[in-house]
């Protein structure tokens, strides 16, 4: 019986250690998955910057040209250029370093974000407001 105890106790300690390690690993993995990644935080921040730049361009440039009936293809390109330059001027050097490290095509990313924001703002601005 004593020999059985000498075998079972180390075996039980080993099994408990493996269970604790497995559970700790799963908890750490779940925590890492649920925490926002640096990339998602940067994209969220960038979306806010892009949206504000689009709204600003609309208020300071596009809306006036539309009222005058002068918002043509050339003006659209100028609006895009102004928006893009405003966004780039708002971003830090560390942002560009991170983008370079991650090999992200910033021009394509910004172009897509600007287009999305422009379209989103068209929808939200032109939708009727329901007050009831």
N, C-alpha and C positions, 0 to 999 in steps of 0.2 A: 504494500500500500504506500509506503514511504517513497518507493521508486516511481510510482505513478504520480505522486505529488511533485517530485523533482522534474518530471516531464511536463505535467499539466500547467504548472505555474509559469515557467518561461514561455510556454506556448500561448497561454492566456495573455500574458504581457505583450507578446508579439502581435497577437490579433488585435488587442486594444490599441496598440501603437499604430498599426496599419489603419484601423478605423478612424482614429483621430487625425492622422495625416490626410486621409482621403476626404474627410469632412472639411478640414481646414482648406484643402485645395479647392473643393467645390465652392465653399463660401467666398474665397478670394476671387475665384473666376466669376461668380455671380456679381460680386461687388464691382469688379472691373468692367463687366458688360453693362451694368446699369449706370455707372458713372459716365457723364458726358466726356467724350474724348476731346483731345486738344483740337483735332481736325473739325469736329462738329461745333465746338465753341467758336472757332475761327470763322467757319462758314456762316454761322448764325450772326456773328458780329458783322461780317462782310455784307450779308443780306440787308441788315439795318442801314449800313452806310450807303449801299447802292440805292435802296428805296428812298432815302432822304435826298440823295443827289438827283434822282429822277424827279422827285416832287419839286425840288428847288429849280431845276431846269424848266419844268413845266410852268412854274409860277413866274420865273424871271425872263423867259424867252419864248417858249412854245405858245402859251395861251394868248399872248399879245399878237403873235403872228397869225394865229388861227382867227382871231377876231378881225384882223385886217384882210384875211383871205390870202395870205402870203406864205402859208406853211406848205412849201413844196419839197421835192426830194432833196434839194440842196440844203434847205433849212433843217430837214430831218437829219441829214448827215452832220450839220453843225451842232444840232442838239445832242446827238450821240457823242460827238467829240468833246463838247463842254462837260457832259455828264461823266465821261470816261476820265477826263483830266481832273475833274473835281474828286472823283473816287481815289485816283492814284495819289493825289496830293494829301488825301486824308489818311493814307496808310503809312505805317511805320516801317523803318528799315528792317526790324526784326520780323515783320510780316513777310516781307519779300525774301528774307533769308529762309524762313520756314517753307515758303512756297517753292523756293529753289531746292531745298532738301527733299521735299516730297515729290519733286518733278511734276508739278501741276502747271498746266498751260494757263497762266493767268489771263491772257488776252481772250481766250475762248470762254473761260469761266466768267469773266466780267461781261463779255458780250451777251452770253446767255442770261446772266442775272439781270442785266439792264433790260433786255427784251421782255423777260418775265415780269419785271417790275412795271415797265411801261404798260404792258397788257393788263396786269392786275389793277393798276391805277385807273386805266380806262374803264374797266368793269365797275370798280367800286365808286368811281366819281359819277358815272352816268346812270347807275342804278337808282331807281326812285327810293326815297327814304320812306319807310313805313313807320308811322308815328302811333299807331294803335296797338 
